[in-house]
Amino acid sequence: MAYQPQPQQVVMITSTQNGPGTWSTGLCDCCTEMGTCCCGLWCFPCMQCQTASKHGWCCCMPLMDVCGVVSCMLRASIRERHNIPGSCCDDCCNVMWCYPCVWCQMNREVKIRARHPTGTTVITTQAGRM
């Protein structure tokens, strides 16, 4: 009787680690995504509500943004979730000096991170005869 090799299974696991991140776009990179730029220009409160909602916050939170407090808190939350270095002082300074740019950057960030999540594990299986 002839020897028949059995199919063997090869499993490959690829994992992405969450190392220190960076903002996907710069503070003044408004033109990298014209949709965000236009929304921020013509309907700024709508963009703020969309950003908060996509991050998992109540969409009405930005409407209660007195003195930039909610903006600073949201920026810090986005940084923390995506392991982006920075500080509360940096967040507050950016919010106070360039409020619309900060919101556009946060909006772009939550959109980009939603499209390209980090920390994912991919398992591929291959069966073949050896």
DOKOL-283505 format. One record per residue (C-alpha): chain; residue number from 1; x, y, z; residue in three letters. Coordinates in steps of 0.5 Angstrom, whole numbers, always signed. Example, Ala and Ser with C-alpha at 12.3 -4.5 7.8 and 13.67 -1.06 7.14 Angstrom:
REM DOKOL-283505
(pt 'A',1,(+25,-9,+16),'ALA'),
(pt 'A',2,(+27,-2,+14),'SER'),
//
This chain:
REM DOKOL-283505
(pt 'A',1,(+0,+0,+0),'MET'),
(pt 'A',2,(+3,+7,-2),'ALA'),
(pt 'A',3,(+4,+12,+3),'TYR'),
(pt 'A',4,(-1,+18,+3),'GLN'),
(pt 'A',5,(+1,+25,+6),'PRO'),
(pt 'A',6,(-4,+28,+10),'GLN'),
(pt 'A',7,(-6,+35,+9),'PRO'),
(pt 'A',8,(-2,+40,+14),'GLN'),
(pt 'A',9,(-5,+46,+16),'GLN'),
(pt 'A',10,(+0,+53,+17),'VAL'),
(pt 'A',11,(-3,+58,+21),'VAL'),
(pt 'A',12,(+0,+65,+21),'MET'),
(pt 'A',13,(-1,+71,+26),'ILE'),
(pt 'A',14,(+0,+78,+25),'THR'),
(pt 'A',15,(-1,+83,+30),'SER'),
(pt 'A',16,(+0,+90,+30),'THR'),
(pt 'A',17,(+2,+93,+37),'GLN'),
(pt 'A',18,(+0,+100,+40),'ASN'),
(pt 'A',19,(+7,+104,+40),'GLY'),
(pt 'A',20,(+7,+111,+41),'PRO'),
(pt 'A',21,(+3,+115,+36),'GLY'),
(pt 'A',22,(+3,+121,+33),'THR'),
(pt 'A',23,(-3,+126,+30),'TRP'),
(pt 'A',24,(-4,+123,+23),'SER'),
(pt 'A',25,(-5,+130,+20),'THR'),
(pt 'A',26,(-2,+137,+22),'GLY'),
(pt 'A',27,(-5,+142,+26),'LEU'),
(pt 'A',28,(-5,+147,+20),'CYS'),
(pt 'A',29,(-6,+141,+15),'ASP'),
(pt 'A',30,(-14,+143,+13),'CYS'),
(pt 'A',31,(-13,+142,+6),'CYS'),
(pt 'A',32,(-11,+135,+6),'THR'),
(pt 'A',33,(-18,+133,+7),'GLU'),
(pt 'A',34,(-23,+139,+3),'MET'),
(pt 'A',35,(-29,+136,+6),'GLY'),
(pt 'A',36,(-27,+137,+13),'THR'),
(pt 'A',37,(-24,+144,+11),'CYS'),
(pt 'A',38,(-31,+146,+8),'CYS'),
(pt 'A',39,(-35,+143,+13),'CYS'),
(pt 'A',40,(-31,+147,+18),'GLY'),
(pt 'A',41,(-32,+153,+14),'LEU'),
(pt 'A',42,(-39,+153,+13),'TRP'),
(pt 'A',43,(-42,+149,+19),'CYS'),
(pt 'A',44,(-37,+149,+24),'PHE'),
(pt 'A',45,(-42,+147,+30),'PRO'),
(pt 'A',46,(-44,+141,+25),'CYS'),
(pt 'A',47,(-37,+139,+25),'MET'),
(pt 'A',48,(-36,+139,+32),'GLN'),
(pt 'A',49,(-42,+135,+33),'CYS'),
(pt 'A',50,(-40,+130,+28),'GLN'),
(pt 'A',51,(-33,+129,+31),'THR'),
(pt 'A',52,(-35,+128,+38),'ALA'),
(pt 'A',53,(-40,+123,+36),'SER'),
(pt 'A',54,(-35,+119,+32),'LYS'),
(pt 'A',55,(-31,+119,+38),'HIS'),
(pt 'A',56,(-36,+116,+42),'GLY'),
(pt 'A',57,(-38,+122,+46),'TRP'),
(pt 'A',58,(-45,+125,+46),'CYS'),
(pt 'A',59,(-46,+130,+40),'CYS'),
(pt 'A',60,(-49,+135,+44),'CYS'),
(pt 'A',61,(-42,+136,+48),'MET'),
(pt 'A',62,(-39,+141,+44),'PRO'),
(pt 'A',63,(-45,+146,+44),'LEU'),
(pt 'A',64,(-43,+146,+51),'MET'),
(pt 'A',65,(-36,+148,+50),'ASP'),
(pt 'A',66,(-35,+154,+55),'VAL'),
(pt 'A',67,(-28,+157,+54),'CYS'),
(pt 'A',68,(-25,+151,+51),'GLY'),
(pt 'A',69,(-26,+146,+56),'VAL'),
(pt 'A',70,(-30,+141,+52),'VAL'),
(pt 'A',71,(-25,+142,+47),'SER'),
(pt 'A',72,(-19,+141,+51),'CYS'),
(pt 'A',73,(-22,+134,+54),'MET'),
(pt 'A',74,(-24,+131,+47),'LEU'),
(pt 'A',75,(-17,+133,+45),'ARG'),
(pt 'A',76,(-14,+129,+51),'ALA'),
(pt 'A',77,(-19,+123,+50),'SER'),
(pt 'A',78,(-17,+123,+43),'ILE'),
(pt 'A',79,(-9,+123,+45),'ARG'),
(pt 'A',80,(-10,+118,+50),'GLU'),
(pt 'A',81,(-14,+113,+46),'ARG'),
(pt 'A',82,(-9,+113,+40),'HIS'),
(pt 'A',83,(-3,+113,+45),'ASN'),
(pt 'A',84,(-1,+120,+42),'ILE'),
(pt 'A',85,(+4,+124,+46),'PRO'),
(pt 'A',86,(+2,+131,+49),'GLY'),
(pt 'A',87,(+0,+134,+55),'SER'),
(pt 'A',88,(-6,+138,+58),'CYS'),
(pt 'A',89,(-2,+144,+57),'CYS'),
(pt 'A',90,(-1,+143,+50),'ASP'),
(pt 'A',91,(-8,+141,+48),'ASP'),
(pt 'A',92,(-11,+148,+52),'CYS'),
(pt 'A',93,(-6,+152,+48),'CYS'),
(pt 'A',94,(-7,+149,+42),'ASN'),
(pt 'A',95,(-15,+150,+43),'VAL'),
(pt 'A',96,(-14,+157,+45),'MET'),
(pt 'A',97,(-9,+160,+40),'TRP'),
(pt 'A',98,(-12,+156,+34),'CYS'),
(pt 'A',99,(-19,+153,+36),'TYR'),
(pt 'A',100,(-22,+152,+29),'PRO'),
(pt 'A',101,(-15,+148,+26),'CYS'),
(pt 'A',102,(-16,+144,+33),'VAL'),
(pt 'A',103,(-23,+142,+31),'TRP'),
(pt 'A',104,(-21,+140,+24),'CYS'),
(pt 'A',105,(-15,+136,+26),'GLN'),
(pt 'A',106,(-19,+132,+31),'MET'),
(pt 'A',107,(-24,+131,+26),'ASN'),
(pt 'A',108,(-19,+128,+21),'ARG'),
(pt 'A',109,(-16,+124,+26),'GLU'),
(pt 'A',110,(-23,+120,+28),'VAL'),
(pt 'A',111,(-24,+119,+21),'LYS'),
(pt 'A',112,(-17,+116,+19),'ILE'),
(pt 'A',113,(-17,+112,+26),'ARG'),
(pt 'A',114,(-24,+109,+24),'ALA'),
(pt 'A',115,(-22,+107,+17),'ARG'),
(pt 'A',116,(-15,+104,+20),'HIS'),
(pt 'A',117,(-16,+101,+27),'PRO'),
(pt 'A',118,(-9,+99,+30),'THR'),
(pt 'A',119,(-8,+94,+35),'GLY'),
(pt 'A',120,(-11,+89,+30),'THR'),
(pt 'A',121,(-10,+81,+30),'THR'),
(pt 'A',122,(-10,+78,+23),'VAL'),
(pt 'A',123,(-10,+70,+23),'ILE'),
(pt 'A',124,(-9,+67,+16),'THR'),
(pt 'A',125,(-10,+59,+15),'THR'),
(pt 'A',126,(-7,+55,+9),'GLN'),
(pt 'A',127,(-8,+48,+8),'ALA'),
(pt 'A',128,(-4,+44,+3),'GLY'),
(pt 'A',129,(-1,+37,+2),'ARG'),
(pt 'A',130,(+6,+36,+4),'MET'),
//
